[in-house]
Each structure stands twice: as structure tokens, then as C-alpha cells.
Amino acid sequence: MKIRVVCAAILLTIVAALAAAQQNTPDPEHEKRIAWWREARFGMFIHWGVYAVPAGQWKGRPVPGLGEWIMNRARIPVKEYEQLPKQFDPEKFDADAWVKVAKDAGMKYIVITSKHHDGFAMYGSKVSSYNIVDATPFKRDPLKELAAACQRAGIKLGFYYSQTQDWHEYNAEGNVWDWPEPDPKKDFAKYFEAKCKPQVKEILTGYGPLAEIWFDTPRNISRAMSLELVDMVHKLNPECLVDGRVGNGVGDYESAGDNQISAGNMRRDWETPVTLNDTWGFKKDDNNWKSAAVLVRQLAQVAGRNGNYLLNVGPTAEGIIPQPSVERLAEVGQWMKVNGESIYGTQGSPFAYDFPWGAVTMKPGKLYLHIFQWPSDGGFSIAGIKSKVKKAYLLAEPAKPLFIRQDNIARTDQYSFTARLPKDAPDAKDSVLVLDVDASSPDILPGILQQADGSVTLPAHLGGIHTDSGRAPQMRLDSRGVATGWTHTGEWMNWEFRSAPGRFNVVVITSQTKNGADWEGGHQIALDVDGRKVEGTITDDNHVENPSNPYWPYVESRIGMVDLPQAALHVLSLRPVKIEAAKNLGITLVSVKLVPQGR
């Protein structure tokens, strides 16, 4: 039988090598544009528009879905939606107060909606009278006021612009209730030339130097159109960045999916947009606020994967940032005052994998270990650091060096670091342990290693994907690094890892769908570790919190036990024997974990 092997780990290595090769001859203009952004790491997103008037309800009834999508979700005709601007008078809007909230939180830039999918411009557009100055009793241009406030505070400013969707315009994308599709008379190019490009030019030229233009939902836009927008931005405002959602891979950096944190240490600049609750625009019945601990930990994880964290607020129709948002951002700001050094200007973790206790960021000569789960006995250990650690201290107490020990045995590839920590964590959200290393770039043992607690975690995104046929695999890795679309028994995965001898419980971790809405189990699987076989069924044995994002909960399945008689480089493979795919979800693999017996 012909076997086709597609190794994700090899592909990741090739991609990293290609990226590194490209970085040897970087575009100097791009490097100049993005320098501040790499330093910033943390920004505020603001979704504000006339959708804040209904605030998630239409004609007395709550509308499911995102607040700013109410026109789409409730199928509101253009003529009816056009009445909302008459009710939009945000007299309590205070640009300086908004900027202060962002600055106090430790944010370095702000991106605000200049036009969302509903087509309403939140600035004084000359291209269309459907804007906040001409169509509302407010009669002011809040973006001009925000630009001035940002200049005073030293905060960078960028504008969001929806370049394809415009539910107010016949020739644009998105409105299929007023103008059902297919409609051969619709001409997107007319919308692009008549409204999109002229409005983008307006926001680029009327508000001083901008930090970035944040496009969204590229949909049907051609590569030529995406390039035209990028070229316009860079020509009119050379230092202005363009996000990845301009489409066709031509932005200055990549954009992750909404509320998604990319897996592993990305080699290219990227950013994730994240909500404070479940929606972007203000929705009066959405009180599912993320805790400050979740926000701080997500920020550390994003920075630890070489990305930027763009955290959203949705002001009310009165122009007020909701108090729960303000309170949580203030908590994040207090943490940043102490620990900002471990975020600003950092690079991603030098380790290929994540740790169950937290995240890692670094700067030349320093490793920042973000400890979310404080060890109860005060002992903290990490494997794989080959460089000498000269000193260790908590960022909250930099004048108090900690007792440390390194055991580096090159002939057995055993490299361990231990620090004695105080009994109590300086901050329950995230306490940062700093390691001063004797190298500008720390020397880290490559590959997946057994950790100090004896466990080994094999993440899906570091595994090899294989097929028993000549066809390409149907399973794939999503932006979270989860293996999805695994519905065929002829597809399987394997990993290499280093471990000491021992007896281990085998735990398979799979992902539920967003908000825990669905999950599919009952799959029969076979694991092989160096020829030792374990068979079992993926069942719902335990629910665990996803440390990267509470929106996608995890499910643990205890498969069985395996003995590893000697220290070695081991190989584990996972093959489905039978897949239950009634819901067409199949296996949604996050990782395989080996846990020492008795733990």
C-alpha cells in the first residue's frame, strides 16, 4: 500500500526556514513601519456605531449574535436601519477619557471603527452623507477628537474600515435581504471605486499620521484590489500599517481569527482581536465578561507566541465605555505597571511547545516565565535550558534574587533548572519569574521534553500528519493548532519526544466547539509507543479549561497506561480504529498527554 506522509513538524520547520531566509533581506520600509508595533504588543479595539442604539434588541426582542451585526441578523431593511442615526446623540463621549482608559491599561495603540459592515461612517465623510456628522443630531466628528486626544497622550491611532461588506450599498457585499442574490446586475467594482477607495483616502488624509488601517472580511476582493488598497495606504501615509484582513496575503502582518490565539511561536508578525465579553459592539444583555486574570494570561500567551493582543471595548450609544470594561482594564493596567517589561518589546518563547503552568516571553539575555499556576511547595522547575542562568528573580521583587540550581548533563540530554519561590504568588493572575541567561539568545534543547512534574504533552500542531493513501489528508490544523476534520481512519499522527523511564497514564485531549456547544466522542483509537500498544475510546471523562481561550473548552479522555522502560527519544503514534462522525465533527485533537502513574 502506498503511504503518503505529510509531517506538520517538518512543514513548520520549512516555513520557519523560509521566513528566516526572507528576514535576512527585509524590506527596510516595512521594518520601519512595523518597529513600533512589535514594541507595543497591546492595543485597544473600539467597535462603535449606530448599532449601539438598539444594543442587541429589535422591536422589543433580543437578537442573537454579535451586537454590531444586528442589521444582518435581524434582516433589517435599509430604510428602517436608516432611522437609527436620528437617535444617535452620544453627548457623553469624551475622547480624552477613552484614551486615558487605554493608557492606564498599558495599551500602546487604539484602532476604532471608521465604517463597519452596516455602511455608516463614524466620521465626517464627503463621499457619503450617511455619516455621524451629517445624519445624526451629534453633528461632531468623534474621530477627529480621538485623533487629537491620542496625540496629546502619545498613543498611536488606527482606523478599522470594512472594505467589502457594506449593507447600505447595493453593489457591496453582505445585504442579501434587501437585494437577494444571485443578482447579475450587482457590480462590486463600482462600489469599490465609488465608496471604498474614496473613503479610505479620506481617513488616510484627514486625521494626521495614522498607525494602521484595519480592514476586515475580504470576501470577494481580488488580489489586485487588495494591493491597490495597500499601495494607497503606504503612498499616502508611508508609516501606516495594513492588517492581514485586507485579503490575499498582502498585509503588513497576519490577523488571527476573532478571539483565537495562534498555536506555537509564530515566525511572522501577527495579531489577535479579542472581545471583553461575547460581542464587539455594545449589547445590553451581554454580561459574560472575561476576568482580568483571563485577559492578563491571554496577553502573556499572545506575546509568548510573538503576537499582539488587540482587546475590544464596545461603547454605548451615549458614548460611554461600559463600567465592567473599565474595571477589568484597570486591573490589567495595575499588572502591567509591575510586569510590562515582560510584554513590551519581547519576542516569543524559544520553546516549541506550551507549558501547563503558563507562558514564556524573552528579550536578549532574559527569559520571562509567566507563572499562572503557582507551585504550592515553592519549587519551580523547567527542562531544556542549556544556557547558564546567572540570576533569577520575580519581576515584582527585582531586588531579591532567588535560590537557583541547574543540572546540565550533556551526555544524556538532561537539562533542568530549579528555583525556590516564595510561598505566595505576587499576583494570582500571572507572576513573572525572570531568568538572566548567559547568552543574548538562550540555548534551548530542541524537541518535546518531559517536564519537571514527569508529564509529557504532545500538541497536535507539533505532530506529523500521515495518510494511508496517495490523497492529501482531509484533516487539518486550525489557527488554534487543533486537528480538525479528522473523520477518516486512514489518517493518523505521530510525535517524537524525550522522556525518562516510567509508567504513564495516556490522556487524549479534544476540543469542544465554540462556547462548548458541541463535541463528538465514541471514537476508538490505538496508540503505539515504541511498539507498546494501548487501545481505548475517546469519552467525556473530564472537562478542563482551555488555558488559551475559555470559548473553546477541552475534554479529557483516559485511554490506558503505557510503560517506558528506558530514557530515550520515543515515538508515539495515534491511529483511529473507528470514527463516529454522525455530527461530522470527528476527532478534534488538541494534544496527547502522558501523566506519570500516581499523579
NUSE-272954 format. One record per residue (C-alpha): x, y, z; residue number from 1. Coordinates in Angstrom, 3 decimals. Layout:
X, Y, Z, NUM;
...
REM end
This chain:
0.000, 0.000, 0.000, 1;
1.314, 3.438, -0.921, 2;
1.779, 5.725, 2.090, 3;
1.759, 9.481, 1.834, 4;
3.314, 11.324, 4.733, 5;
2.659, 14.945, 5.484, 6;
4.648, 15.932, 8.527, 7;
3.377, 19.078, 10.183, 8;
6.561, 19.459, 12.186, 9;
8.681, 19.336, 9.015, 10;
6.365, 21.814, 7.302, 11;
6.645, 24.151, 10.268, 12;
10.441, 23.877, 10.080, 13;
10.418, 24.641, 6.349, 14;
8.100, 27.623, 6.830, 15;
10.304, 28.930, 9.640, 16;
13.416, 28.489, 7.492, 17;
11.829, 30.312, 4.578, 18;
10.714, 33.111, 6.879, 19;
14.193, 33.346, 8.352, 20;
15.690, 33.494, 4.862, 21;
13.328, 36.295, 3.941, 22;
14.236, 38.150, 7.129, 23;
17.886, 38.172, 6.048, 24;
16.906, 40.721, 3.413, 25;
13.956, 42.545, 4.996, 26;
12.138, 45.357, 3.252, 27;
13.528, 48.436, 5.043, 28;
10.275, 50.373, 4.613, 29;
8.268, 47.533, 6.150, 30;
10.735, 47.207, 9.023, 31;
10.457, 50.925, 9.699, 32;
6.645, 50.797, 9.671, 33;
6.307, 47.830, 11.995, 34;
9.001, 48.622, 14.565, 35;
6.632, 50.455, 16.952, 36;
4.005, 47.695, 16.603, 37;
6.464, 44.959, 17.642, 38;
7.349, 47.034, 20.675, 39;
3.719, 47.757, 21.629, 40;
2.270, 44.225, 21.910, 41;
-1.004, 45.534, 23.444, 42;
-3.728, 47.706, 21.901, 43;
-7.370, 48.709, 22.257, 44;
-10.005, 47.897, 19.646, 45;
-13.163, 50.058, 19.674, 46;
-16.362, 48.979, 17.904, 47;
-18.729, 51.936, 17.960, 48;
-21.584, 52.826, 15.679, 49;
-25.332, 53.341, 15.386, 50;
-25.809, 49.641, 16.233, 51;
-25.243, 50.780, 19.843, 52;
-28.731, 52.361, 19.739, 53;
-30.704, 49.074, 19.533, 54;
-27.957, 47.456, 21.664, 55;
-28.865, 43.927, 20.596, 56;
-32.647, 44.290, 20.530, 57;
-35.002, 44.990, 17.644, 58;
-38.698, 45.822, 18.005, 59;
-38.639, 44.738, 21.625, 60;
-36.971, 41.378, 21.054, 61;
-33.365, 40.311, 21.656, 62;
-31.479, 39.417, 18.504, 63;
-28.970, 36.542, 18.791, 64;
-25.416, 37.096, 17.666, 65;
-22.994, 39.986, 17.683, 66;
-24.281, 43.450, 18.585, 67;
-22.767, 45.199, 15.563, 68;
-24.310, 42.560, 13.256, 69;
-27.896, 43.334, 14.289, 70;
-28.826, 44.710, 10.854, 71;
-27.729, 41.415, 9.304, 72;
-29.036, 39.060, 11.990, 73;
-32.471, 40.718, 12.197, 74;
-32.612, 41.282, 8.415, 75;
-33.392, 44.957, 8.970, 76;
-34.207, 46.739, 5.677, 77;
-32.006, 49.677, 4.767, 78;
-34.900, 52.123, 5.034, 79;
-35.633, 51.042, 8.613, 80;
-31.995, 50.946, 9.693, 81;
-31.541, 54.472, 8.294, 82;
-33.746, 55.737, 11.138, 83;
-31.160, 54.809, 13.779, 84;
-28.762, 57.723, 13.106, 85;
-31.582, 60.123, 14.053, 86;
-31.497, 58.575, 17.561, 87;
-27.700, 58.583, 17.885, 88;
-26.535, 61.510, 20.023, 89;
-23.553, 60.423, 22.188, 90;
-23.365, 63.588, 24.298, 91;
-21.262, 61.823, 26.968, 92;
-18.484, 60.981, 24.510, 93;
-15.133, 62.181, 25.879, 94;
-12.148, 61.306, 23.691, 95;
-9.623, 62.094, 26.425, 96;
-11.451, 59.810, 28.872, 97;
-11.387, 56.935, 26.366, 98;
-7.680, 57.412, 25.711, 99;
-6.987, 57.518, 29.445, 100;
-8.707, 54.142, 29.895, 101;
-6.465, 52.674, 27.198, 102;
-3.276, 54.286, 28.506, 103;
-3.956, 53.293, 32.118, 104;
-4.443, 49.697, 30.932, 105;
-0.948, 49.739, 29.427, 106;
-2.199, 49.817, 25.841, 107;
0.027, 51.496, 23.265, 108;
-2.388, 51.939, 20.354, 109;
-6.082, 52.274, 19.544, 110;
-7.988, 51.044, 16.497, 111;
-11.557, 52.346, 16.076, 112;
-14.271, 51.619, 13.516, 113;
-14.495, 54.332, 10.874, 114;
-17.079, 52.297, 8.906, 115;
-18.370, 48.882, 9.869, 116;
-20.401, 46.460, 7.749, 117;
-23.589, 48.491, 8.226, 118;
-22.062, 51.158, 5.960, 119;
-22.415, 54.044, 8.411, 120;
-19.326, 56.278, 8.602, 121;
-18.309, 57.353, 12.096, 122;
-16.569, 60.435, 10.751, 123;
-17.494, 63.399, 8.555, 124;
-17.279, 61.758, 5.137, 125;
-17.683, 63.876, 1.999, 126;
-18.161, 60.712, -0.079, 127;
-21.452, 59.723, 1.571, 128;
-23.843, 61.747, 3.721, 129;
-24.588, 58.539, 5.615, 130;
-22.224, 59.579, 8.404, 131;
-22.221, 60.777, 12.006, 132;
-21.767, 64.472, 11.165, 133;
-24.491, 64.758, 8.529, 134;
-27.032, 62.149, 9.667, 135;
-27.127, 62.444, 13.472, 136;
-28.045, 65.167, 15.969, 137;
-24.495, 64.820, 17.381, 138;
-23.045, 66.742, 14.393, 139;
-19.451, 66.214, 15.577, 140;
-16.606, 64.134, 14.179, 141;
-15.510, 61.870, 17.072, 142;
-12.557, 60.522, 15.107, 143;
-11.031, 63.999, 14.871, 144;
-11.457, 64.400, 18.611, 145;
-9.971, 60.964, 19.259, 146;
-7.010, 61.701, 16.963, 147;
-6.268, 64.882, 18.913, 148;
-6.605, 63.074, 22.259, 149;
-4.240, 60.317, 21.118, 150;
-1.676, 62.907, 20.019, 151;
-1.834, 64.536, 23.452, 152;
-1.401, 61.208, 25.245, 153;
1.258, 59.715, 22.989, 154;
-0.981, 56.835, 21.894, 155;
-0.914, 55.518, 18.319, 156;
-4.219, 55.614, 16.386, 157;
-5.562, 53.420, 13.635, 158;
-8.894, 53.074, 11.834, 159;
-10.971, 49.994, 11.062, 160;
-12.634, 50.004, 7.633, 161;
-14.917, 47.307, 6.181, 162;
-13.786, 47.153, 2.555, 163;
-16.173, 44.586, 1.032, 164;
-19.235, 44.384, 3.261, 165;
-21.489, 47.429, 3.248, 166;
-25.117, 46.542, 3.922, 167;
-26.226, 50.049, 2.943, 168;
-24.960, 49.743, -0.629, 169;
-26.465, 47.693, -3.450, 170;
-23.163, 46.876, -5.169, 171;
-21.298, 45.925, -1.997, 172;
-21.216, 42.555, -0.256, 173;
-23.442, 41.306, 2.530, 174;
-27.009, 42.615, 2.184, 175;
-28.982, 39.704, 0.729, 176;
-32.316, 40.606, 2.346, 177;
-32.847, 43.917, 0.524, 178;
-31.113, 42.669, -2.635, 179;
-31.291, 38.861, -2.855, 180;
-28.529, 37.003, -4.659, 181;
-27.602, 35.909, -7.218, 182;
-28.023, 39.251, -8.945, 183;
-26.035, 39.630, -12.196, 184;
-26.575, 43.403, -12.146, 185;
-24.558, 43.886, -8.959, 186;
-21.094, 45.242, -9.656, 187;
-18.686, 45.188, -6.716, 188;
-16.103, 47.149, -8.714, 189;
-18.490, 50.117, -8.807, 190;
-18.785, 50.112, -5.013, 191;
-15.019, 49.706, -4.654, 192;
-14.327, 52.710, -6.883, 193;
-17.210, 54.941, -5.782, 194;
-17.183, 54.480, -1.996, 195;
-14.477, 52.188, -0.629, 196;
-11.375, 53.785, -2.145, 197;
-12.516, 57.403, -1.715, 198;
-13.421, 56.831, 1.945, 199;
-10.143, 55.073, 2.666, 200;
-8.391, 58.093, 1.142, 201;
-10.434, 60.381, 3.423, 202;
-9.425, 58.617, 6.618, 203;
-5.809, 58.475, 5.483, 204;
-5.564, 62.186, 4.771, 205;
-7.873, 63.896, 7.256, 206;
-6.696, 62.743, 10.683, 207;
-2.968, 63.240, 10.906, 208;
-0.418, 60.427, 10.856, 209;
-2.142, 57.072, 11.354, 210;
-0.553, 53.936, 12.772, 211;
-2.615, 51.459, 10.783, 212;
-5.700, 50.762, 8.692, 213;
-7.526, 47.659, 9.905, 214;
-9.502, 46.138, 7.019, 215;
-11.942, 43.271, 7.578, 216;
-13.801, 40.412, 5.824, 217;
-12.052, 40.446, 2.426, 218;
-14.655, 38.064, 0.956, 219;
-14.734, 38.523, -2.829, 220;
-11.990, 41.148, -3.109, 221;
-9.405, 40.397, -5.784, 222;
-5.676, 40.388, -5.174, 223;
-5.355, 43.415, -7.443, 224;
-7.883, 45.317, -5.295, 225;
-6.155, 44.296, -2.053, 226;
-2.840, 45.503, -3.461, 227;
-4.450, 48.732, -4.592, 228;
-5.603, 49.433, -1.020, 229;
-2.207, 48.549, 0.450, 230;
-0.402, 50.734, -2.079, 231;
-2.766, 53.634, -1.362, 232;
-2.167, 53.373, 2.377, 233;
1.610, 53.210, 2.038, 234;
1.701, 56.027, -0.532, 235;
-0.488, 58.470, 1.386, 236;
0.785, 57.504, 4.836, 237;
4.136, 55.685, 4.477, 238;
4.399, 54.752, 8.162, 239;
0.862, 53.325, 8.304, 240;
0.468, 49.551, 8.660, 241;
-2.145, 47.391, 6.922, 242;
-3.568, 44.366, 8.728, 243;
-3.823, 40.888, 7.222, 244;
-7.565, 41.079, 6.625, 245;
-7.039, 43.345, 3.643, 246;
-7.011, 39.951, 1.921, 247;
-4.872, 37.852, -0.393, 248;
-1.876, 37.738, 1.940, 249;
-0.625, 41.238, 1.170, 250;
-0.899, 42.939, 4.589, 251;
1.976, 44.019, 6.805, 252;
1.135, 41.347, 9.364, 253;
-1.221, 38.387, 9.790, 254;
-4.567, 38.513, 11.596, 255;
-5.794, 35.559, 13.621, 256;
-9.495, 34.701, 13.751, 257;
-11.723, 36.556, 16.199, 258;
-10.913, 35.510, 19.772, 259;
-8.372, 32.986, 18.543, 260;
-4.792, 32.601, 19.713, 261;
-2.499, 31.061, 17.134, 262;
-0.649, 27.894, 18.084, 263;
3.072, 27.859, 18.717, 264;
5.633, 30.604, 18.314, 265;
4.697, 32.232, 15.011, 266;
7.625, 33.354, 12.880, 267;
5.702, 36.148, 11.165, 268;
4.168, 39.182, 12.844, 269;
0.548, 38.509, 13.836, 270;
-2.246, 39.933, 15.925, 271;
-5.416, 38.584, 17.506, 272;
-8.571, 40.666, 18.109, 273;
-10.321, 39.688, 21.358, 274;
-13.614, 40.686, 22.965, 275;
-14.017, 41.586, 26.645, 276;
-17.377, 39.825, 26.682, 277;
-19.007, 37.922, 23.788, 278;
-19.686, 40.757, 21.358, 279;
-17.814, 43.647, 19.756, 280;
-20.436, 46.390, 19.500, 281;
-22.418, 47.259, 22.650, 282;
-25.139, 44.758, 23.529, 283;
-27.121, 45.476, 26.675, 284;
-27.768, 41.831, 27.640, 285;
-24.194, 40.577, 27.181, 286;
-22.669, 40.412, 30.651, 287;
-20.321, 37.479, 30.074, 288;
-17.228, 39.478, 30.925, 289;
-13.788, 37.869, 30.888, 290;
-11.957, 38.182, 34.191, 291;
-8.809, 40.274, 34.487, 292;
-6.903, 37.023, 35.068, 293;
-8.036, 35.646, 31.694, 294;
-7.088, 38.908, 29.970, 295;
-3.611, 39.063, 31.514, 296;
-2.942, 35.415, 30.746, 297;
-4.113, 35.751, 27.156, 298;
-1.890, 38.810, 26.743, 299;
1.101, 36.828, 28.028, 300;
0.282, 33.849, 25.798, 301;
-0.045, 36.023, 22.691, 302;
3.241, 37.793, 23.403, 303;
4.753, 34.370, 24.122, 304;
3.790, 33.347, 20.608, 305;
5.264, 36.507, 19.071, 306;
1.949, 38.320, 18.573, 307;
-0.019, 41.436, 19.523, 308;
-3.182, 41.446, 21.652, 309;
-5.929, 43.820, 20.440, 310;
-8.598, 43.942, 23.158, 311;
-12.018, 45.354, 22.303, 312;
-14.438, 47.689, 24.063, 313;
-17.927, 48.496, 22.796, 314;
-19.111, 51.949, 23.944, 315;
-22.798, 52.703, 24.480, 316;
-24.945, 54.972, 22.329, 317;
-24.283, 57.682, 24.920, 318;
-20.547, 57.407, 24.265, 319;
-19.566, 55.610, 27.471, 320;
-17.226, 52.631, 27.734, 321;
-19.151, 50.132, 29.916, 322;
-18.020, 50.130, 33.538, 323;
-17.193, 46.370, 33.630, 324;
-14.771, 47.002, 30.744, 325;
-13.187, 49.950, 32.544, 326;
-12.785, 47.966, 35.771, 327;
-11.134, 44.994, 34.085, 328;
-8.819, 47.158, 32.020, 329;
-7.773, 48.991, 35.191, 330;
-6.831, 45.642, 36.758, 331;
-4.795, 44.737, 33.687, 332;
-3.121, 48.138, 33.919, 333;
-2.072, 47.531, 37.517, 334;
-0.475, 44.248, 36.442, 335;
1.267, 45.963, 33.514, 336;
2.779, 48.637, 35.771, 337;
4.699, 45.887, 37.557, 338;
5.199, 43.405, 34.729, 339;
5.115, 45.420, 31.497, 340;
8.804, 44.692, 30.905, 341;
7.820, 41.063, 30.218, 342;
5.406, 42.137, 27.441, 343;
6.647, 45.281, 25.681, 344;
9.262, 44.671, 23.013, 345;
9.508, 40.961, 23.764, 346;
9.897, 38.042, 21.404, 347;
8.057, 34.749, 21.544, 348;
9.106, 31.744, 23.583, 349;
12.221, 29.859, 22.440, 350;
10.438, 26.599, 23.321, 351;
8.467, 24.803, 20.607, 352;
5.628, 23.904, 22.968, 353;
3.489, 25.445, 25.686, 354;
3.687, 24.759, 29.400, 355;
0.749, 23.812, 31.633, 356;
1.821, 26.363, 34.232, 357;
1.890, 29.424, 31.945, 358;
3.779, 31.150, 29.120, 359;
7.274, 32.355, 28.177, 360;
8.473, 35.604, 26.599, 361;
12.034, 36.780, 26.103, 362;
14.428, 39.637, 25.387, 363;
18.173, 39.452, 24.731, 364;
19.711, 37.880, 27.830, 365;
16.390, 37.394, 29.625, 366;
13.662, 34.764, 29.838, 367;
10.338, 35.794, 31.363, 368;
8.429, 32.833, 32.793, 369;
4.771, 33.789, 33.272, 370;
3.527, 31.521, 36.062, 371;
-0.268, 31.241, 36.145, 372;
-0.319, 28.189, 38.427, 373;
1.856, 28.913, 41.449, 374;
3.574, 25.807, 42.892, 375;
2.177, 25.032, 46.340, 376;
5.536, 23.846, 47.681, 377;
7.512, 26.800, 46.295, 378;
9.546, 24.623, 43.995, 379;
9.558, 25.572, 40.314, 380;
11.381, 23.581, 37.631, 381;
11.676, 23.726, 33.864, 382;
13.526, 21.415, 31.484, 383;
15.564, 22.190, 28.380, 384;
17.557, 25.343, 29.228, 385;
21.170, 24.696, 28.188, 386;
22.420, 28.273, 28.719, 387;
23.765, 29.179, 32.139, 388;
21.266, 31.072, 34.286, 389;
23.203, 33.785, 36.111, 390;
20.380, 35.046, 38.302, 391;
16.649, 34.638, 38.869, 392;
14.151, 36.994, 40.492, 393;
10.493, 37.894, 40.437, 394;
9.637, 40.957, 38.389, 395;
7.530, 42.128, 41.328, 396;
10.628, 41.924, 43.601, 397;
13.665, 42.561, 41.366, 398;
15.998, 43.311, 44.293, 399;
15.525, 39.837, 45.813, 400;
17.490, 37.167, 43.926, 401;
16.159, 33.625, 44.321, 402;
17.967, 30.408, 45.111, 403;
18.501, 28.513, 41.843, 404;
20.036, 25.236, 40.689, 405;
20.960, 23.904, 37.255, 406;
21.673, 20.268, 36.440, 407;
23.044, 20.001, 32.927, 408;
24.185, 16.545, 31.841, 409;
25.073, 16.799, 28.149, 410;
25.673, 13.083, 27.539, 411;
22.061, 12.232, 28.478, 412;
20.485, 15.452, 27.246, 413;
19.209, 16.187, 30.741, 414;
18.979, 19.929, 31.318, 415;
16.927, 21.101, 34.279, 416;
16.548, 24.437, 36.074, 417;
15.002, 24.825, 39.523, 418;
14.155, 27.955, 41.509, 419;
12.932, 28.251, 45.082, 420;
9.934, 30.590, 45.067, 421;
8.134, 32.350, 47.932, 422;
5.137, 30.570, 49.410, 423;
2.649, 33.078, 47.992, 424;
2.417, 34.342, 44.427, 425;
2.994, 38.102, 43.996, 426;
-0.006, 38.156, 41.640, 427;
-2.565, 35.355, 41.336, 428;
-3.235, 36.304, 37.711, 429;
0.346, 35.941, 36.491, 430;
3.602, 36.190, 38.458, 431;
6.666, 36.698, 36.280, 432;
9.920, 34.889, 37.056, 433;
12.915, 36.477, 35.286, 434;
15.963, 34.426, 34.328, 435;
19.132, 36.319, 33.409, 436;
20.874, 33.966, 30.977, 437;
24.469, 33.942, 29.853, 438;
23.595, 34.461, 26.179, 439;
21.719, 37.083, 24.186, 440;
19.648, 34.247, 22.694, 441;
19.130, 31.329, 25.104, 442;
20.283, 27.864, 24.047, 443;
17.246, 25.599, 24.359, 444;
17.210, 21.825, 23.847, 445;
15.053, 21.244, 20.751, 446;
12.080, 18.924, 20.532, 447;
9.375, 17.901, 23.005, 448;
10.714, 17.188, 26.506, 449;
9.409, 15.554, 29.650, 450;
8.685, 18.264, 32.198, 451;
9.618, 18.560, 35.852, 452;
6.345, 17.012, 37.032, 453;
7.121, 13.966, 34.898, 454;
4.468, 14.661, 32.283, 455;
4.860, 14.862, 28.517, 456;
2.450, 16.868, 26.357, 457;
2.289, 16.199, 22.616, 458;
0.373, 19.068, 20.948, 459;
-1.377, 18.403, 17.649, 460;
0.405, 21.263, 15.894, 461;
3.807, 19.630, 16.540, 462;
2.761, 16.197, 15.286, 463;
3.193, 14.564, 11.917, 464;
0.061, 14.071, 9.795, 465;
0.046, 10.879, 7.702, 466;
-2.295, 9.143, 5.270, 467;
-2.559, 5.531, 4.086, 468;
-3.420, 6.605, 0.557, 469;
-1.978, 8.776, -2.147, 470;
-4.513, 11.510, -1.420, 471;
-3.837, 14.620, 0.599, 472;
-5.186, 14.402, 4.164, 473;
-8.615, 15.875, 4.807, 474;
-7.775, 16.636, 8.426, 475;
-6.096, 19.988, 9.024, 476;
-4.725, 22.175, 11.778, 477;
-6.894, 25.209, 12.505, 478;
-5.443, 28.530, 13.673, 479;
-5.584, 27.286, 17.289, 480;
-3.352, 24.339, 16.368, 481;
-6.217, 21.846, 16.846, 482;
-6.507, 18.938, 14.400, 483;
-9.985, 19.194, 12.880, 484;
-11.822, 17.446, 10.061, 485;
-10.412, 14.121, 11.247, 486;
-13.168, 11.802, 10.028, 487;
-11.172, 9.098, 8.183, 488;
-9.443, 6.106, 9.769, 489;
-6.779, 6.183, 7.075, 490;
-5.290, 9.350, 8.569, 491;
-3.045, 9.292, 11.649, 492;
-0.482, 11.285, 13.614, 493;
2.813, 10.730, 15.386, 494;
5.288, 12.585, 17.621, 495;
8.863, 12.247, 18.874, 496;
9.654, 13.152, 22.495, 497;
12.303, 12.646, 25.168, 498;
11.385, 11.003, 28.460, 499;
12.851, 9.127, 31.418, 500;
11.610, 5.599, 32.156, 501;
8.301, 5.166, 33.932, 502;
4.672, 4.087, 33.802, 503;
2.298, 6.668, 32.323, 504;
-1.435, 7.248, 32.053, 505;
-2.343, 8.162, 28.486, 506;
-4.806, 11.065, 28.243, 507;
-6.197, 12.352, 24.942, 508;
-7.450, 15.965, 24.989, 509;
-10.024, 17.025, 22.392, 510;
-11.825, 20.324, 21.821, 511;
-15.468, 21.225, 22.021, 512;
-16.867, 23.715, 19.525, 513;
-17.090, 27.408, 20.456, 514;
-18.766, 28.057, 23.811, 515;
-18.890, 24.300, 24.400, 516;
-21.803, 23.986, 22.007, 517;
-20.890, 20.550, 20.657, 518;
-18.453, 17.657, 20.871, 519;
-18.267, 14.206, 19.361, 520;
-16.880, 11.160, 21.162, 521;
-17.052, 7.405, 20.871, 522;
-14.058, 7.189, 18.543, 523;
-11.987, 4.041, 19.023, 524;
-8.256, 4.712, 18.805, 525;
-4.987, 2.797, 19.003, 526;
-1.763, 4.304, 20.313, 527;
1.697, 2.858, 19.805, 528;
4.697, 3.972, 21.862, 529;
7.920, 2.319, 20.709, 530;
5.937, -0.798, 19.791, 531;
3.883, -0.861, 23.016, 532;
0.195, -0.629, 22.144, 533;
-2.685, 0.970, 24.006, 534;
-6.274, 0.934, 22.762, 535;
-9.266, 2.830, 24.050, 536;
-12.218, 5.087, 23.319, 537;
-12.436, 8.867, 23.289, 538;
-15.006, 9.512, 26.010, 539;
-16.026, 12.505, 28.105, 540;
-14.100, 11.691, 31.286, 541;
-13.438, 15.242, 32.384, 542;
-13.900, 18.823, 31.204, 543;
-10.883, 21.106, 31.527, 544;
-10.450, 24.813, 30.923, 545;
-8.674, 25.791, 27.744, 546;
-5.771, 27.867, 29.077, 547;
-5.626, 29.929, 25.870, 548;
-9.309, 30.698, 25.491, 549;
-12.401, 29.902, 27.609, 550;
-14.564, 29.948, 24.454, 551;
-13.273, 26.513, 23.358, 552;
-13.473, 24.103, 26.342, 553;
-11.495, 20.861, 26.320, 554;
-12.491, 17.272, 27.068, 555;
-10.139, 14.691, 28.605, 556;
-10.312, 11.003, 27.672, 557;
-8.334, 8.489, 29.721, 558;
-7.177, 5.837, 27.281, 559;
-4.969, 3.496, 29.313, 560;
-1.402, 3.023, 30.551, 561;
1.976, 2.550, 28.890, 562;
5.396, 1.546, 30.239, 563;
8.592, 3.218, 29.024, 564;
11.447, 1.064, 30.293, 565;
14.339, 3.396, 29.481, 566;
15.293, 7.014, 28.891, 567;
15.262, 7.604, 25.159, 568;
13.874, 9.506, 22.213, 569;
10.454, 7.863, 21.942, 570;
7.908, 7.779, 19.108, 571;
4.163, 7.783, 19.777, 572;
1.554, 7.290, 17.036, 573;
-2.210, 7.675, 17.251, 574;
-4.421, 5.823, 14.765, 575;
-8.212, 5.803, 14.696, 576;
-9.754, 2.324, 14.567, 577;
-13.301, 3.622, 14.240, 578;
-14.523, 7.218, 13.998, 579;
-18.031, 8.264, 14.989, 580;
-18.891, 11.152, 12.681, 581;
-22.651, 11.496, 12.984, 582;
-22.188, 15.200, 13.703, 583;
-19.410, 15.408, 11.101, 584;
-17.001, 16.655, 13.761, 585;
-14.833, 13.560, 14.115, 586;
-11.711, 13.764, 16.262, 587;
-10.834, 17.318, 17.299, 588;
-7.405, 16.642, 18.753, 589;
-5.692, 19.195, 20.972, 590;
-2.957, 17.001, 22.401, 591;
-1.935, 13.644, 23.815, 592;
-0.598, 13.743, 27.353, 593;
1.451, 11.176, 29.248, 594;
0.971, 11.556, 33.001, 595;
3.136, 9.606, 35.469, 596;
1.216, 6.946, 37.383, 597;
0.074, 8.265, 40.741, 598;
-0.302, 11.876, 39.585, 599;
REM end
